[in-house]
Amino acid sequence: MGTARGFGVDIGGSGIKGCPVDIEGGVLAEERMRIPTPQPSTPSAVADAVAEIVDKFSWTGPVGITLPCVIKDGTALTAANVDKGWIGTDAQALFAERLGRAREDVLVLNDADAAGIAEIRAGAGAGHRGLVVVLTFGTGIGSAMFIDGKLVPNTEFGHIEVDGHDAESEAAASVKDNLDLSYPEWAPRVSRYIQGLEQFLWPDLIIAGGGVSRKGHKWIPLLETRTPVVAASLRNDAGIVGAATAATSSNA
């Protein structure tokens, strides 16, 4: 295993989790700490929670932090499943101040982009060239797109319109749970969504992530798509690993 370490924090609608990461191995270096996302999930309350996690490990180096938001130059431009107060917030400055870090020692990125970085570097996408799309199925549908391993940031493919609906309102994992659908009942919704995406893109590989990827064998073989689909291998650790990886490489 490698010795280079980074630190990642993954902020979601229900939980915030983080820990040190073995960058070379692409795995968690210690048992992660998870605390419930504050309600309401205001920038200030979430920053306090992130500081609690970083302090728990006495971490002093750069920190990578994911948000379920479009992030440009450290500023959140959207807010999915977190308080709308994030929109327009300079998240990089907020976290740097709360963690007592220089701005350049904090990297904030979209949660699906972070998960994708981890899968491309050390997971199901390792070694794949061409166009690879990572889709995270959870409360919504997150997306990350890579061309020859290079991230095209802030894609929002979960919101393409399919049959007159916002795709994630029909095919997210939360829809499966809320409607109490079996995997065979839910899979056609995912197929329809991916077919909609395939009208615009010709991926060489699609990696399906999110918690539901743990049971990928129950639904991925049922999909009817042009593109090969495989389960993510880092699952719910991908955001932490990707955030730490991105923050460490940006400080290299």
ZAMARGU-4260 file (C-alpha; in steps of 0.2 Angstrom, whole numbers, plus 5000, padded with zeros to 4 digits):
<rodrens>
0) 5000/5000/5000 | 5006/5018/4997 | 5011/5030/5010 | 5005/5046/5003 | 4990/5052/5012
5) 4976/5065/5010 | 4960/5069/5018 | 4942/5069/5011 | 4925/5074/5017 | 4910/5069/5008
10) 4894/5080/5012 | 4877/5072/5008 | 4859/5076/5011 | 4858/5064/5026 | 4876/5062/5032
15) 4894/5070/5032 | 4908/5058/5032 | 4927/5059/5031 | 4944/5052/5036 | 4962/5051/5030
20) 4964/5042/5013 | 4979/5031/5006 | 4980/5041/4990 | 4991/5028/4981 | 4980/5013/4986
25) 4964/5023/4983 | 4956/5017/4999 | 4952/5024/5016 | 4967/5024/5028 | 4957/5024/5044
30) 4939/5021/5049 | 4929/5035/5043 | 4919/5046/5054 | 4901/5050/5050 | 4889/5063/5058
35) 4871/5067/5052 | 4870/5082/5041 | 4863/5097/5051 | 4845/5101/5048 | 4844/5114/5041
40) 4860/5111/5032 | 4866/5129/5031 | 4883/5133/5026 | 4888/5138/5043 | 4881/5122/5052
45) 4889/5111/5039 | 4906/5120/5040 | 4905/5116/5059 | 4902/5098/5056 | 4916/5097/5043
50) 4928/5105/5056 | 4923/5092/5069 | 4928/5078/5057 | 4944/5085/5052 | 4948/5090/5070
55) 4944/5072/5076 | 4959/5065/5066 | 4970/5080/5070 | 4973/5082/5052 | 4984/5097/5047
60) 4986/5095/5028 | 4976/5100/5013 | 4957/5094/5013 | 4946/5090/4999 | 4927/5092/5002
65) 4913/5087/4991 | 4896/5096/4990 | 4880/5091/4980 | 4882/5107/4971 | 4889/5113/4954
70) 4905/5121/4960 | 4915/5134/4950 | 4930/5143/4957 | 4926/5137/4974 | 4908/5144/4974
75) 4892/5134/4975 | 4880/5138/4960 | 4866/5125/4964 | 4861/5116/4979 | 4853/5098/4978
80) 4847/5090/4994 | 4856/5104/5005 | 4850/5121/5011 | 4847/5133/4997 | 4858/5146/5006
85) 4873/5137/4998 | 4869/5145/4981 | 4881/5159/4979 | 4892/5154/4994 | 4911/5154/4992
90) 4912/5137/5000 | 4931/5136/4998 | 4933/5152/5008 | 4920/5147/5021 | 4929/5130/5024
95) 4946/5137/5024 | 4942/5150/5037 | 4933/5137/5048 | 4947/5125/5046 | 4961/5138/5049
100) 4968/5134/5032 | 4975/5145/5018 | 4962/5145/5004 | 4973/5135/4992 | 4974/5121/5005
105) 4955/5117/5003 | 4948/5110/4987 | 4929/5110/4985 | 4921/5100/4971 | 4905/5092/4966
110) 4901/5075/4975 | 4898/5065/4959 | 4914/5072/4951 | 4924/5067/4967 | 4916/5049/4966
115) 4921/5048/4948 | 4939/5053/4951 | 4940/5039/4963 | 4933/5026/4951 | 4943/5032/4936
120) 4959/5032/4946 | 4957/5016/4957 | 4941/5008/4954 | 4930/5002/4940 | 4936/5014/4927
125) 4955/5012/4930 | 4964/5010/4913 | 4949/5014/4903 | 4951/5026/4889 | 4938/5035/4878
130) 4922/5043/4885 | 4917/5036/4903 | 4902/5042/4912 | 4900/5039/4931 | 4882/5039/4937
135) 4878/5040/4955 | 4861/5033/4960 | 4855/5040/4977 | 4842/5053/4982 | 4845/5060/4965
140) 4856/5055/4950 | 4874/5063/4950 | 4885/5062/4935 | 4904/5063/4931 | 4911/5063/4913
145) 4929/5058/4909 | 4938/5059/4892 | 4954/5048/4892 | 4954/5049/4911 | 4952/5068/4912
150) 4937/5075/4921 | 4924/5087/4912 | 4917/5095/4928 | 4900/5099/4934 | 4889/5089/4922
155) 4871/5088/4927 | 4865/5073/4917 | 4853/5068/4931 | 4842/5082/4925 | 4840/5078/4907
160) 4822/5077/4902 | 4816/5059/4898 | 4798/5057/4893 | 4794/5074/4899 | 4801/5072/4916
165) 4817/5077/4925 | 4826/5060/4924 | 4831/5059/4942 | 4812/5060/4947 | 4809/5044/4938
170) 4825/5034/4940 | 4834/5039/4956 | 4837/5026/4969 | 4826/5036/4981 | 4811/5033/4968
175) 4814/5014/4970 | 4813/5016/4989 | 4798/5028/4989 | 4788/5017/4977 | 4794/5001/4985
180) 4799/4994/4968 | 4809/4978/4966 | 4825/4978/4956 | 4816/4971/4941 | 4803/4985/4942
185) 4815/4999/4944 | 4828/4993/4931 | 4817/4998/4916 | 4817/5016/4923 | 4836/5016/4923
190) 4836/5009/4906 | 4825/5022/4899 | 4835/5036/4908 | 4852/5029/4900 | 4844/5027/4883
195) 4839/5046/4885 | 4857/5050/4889 | 4863/5039/4874 | 4854/5051/4862 | 4867/5064/4866
200) 4882/5054/4871 | 4891/5039/4865 | 4900/5033/4880 | 4913/5018/4880 | 4908/5014/4897
205) 4895/5019/4911 | 4900/5016/4929 | 4884/5014/4941 | 4888/5021/4958 | 4879/5026/4974
210) 4873/5014/4988 | 4862/5004/4976 | 4878/4999/4967 | 4881/4986/4981 | 4867/4976/4974
215) 4872/4979/4956 | 4871/4961/4952 | 4852/4962/4955 | 4849/4976/4942 | 4863/4980/4931
220) 4861/4964/4921 | 4843/4969/4918 | 4847/4985/4909 | 4844/4987/4891 | 4857/5000/4885
225) 4869/5002/4870 | 4884/5006/4882 | 4892/4993/4894 | 4887/4996/4912 | 4897/4991/4927
230) 4895/4993/4945 | 4906/5006/4954 | 4919/4997/4965 | 4922/5010/4979 | 4904/5012/4982
235) 4900/5024/4996 | 4919/5028/5000 | 4921/5035/4982 | 4917/5053/4987 | 4930/5053/5001
240) 4943/5045/4991 | 4940/5056/4976 | 4940/5072/4986 | 4956/5068/4995 | 4964/5063/4979
245) 4959/5079/4970 | 4965/5090/4985 | 4982/5081/4986 | 4985/5082/4967 | 4980/5101/4967
250) 4993/5104/4980 | 5007/5093/4972
</rodrens>
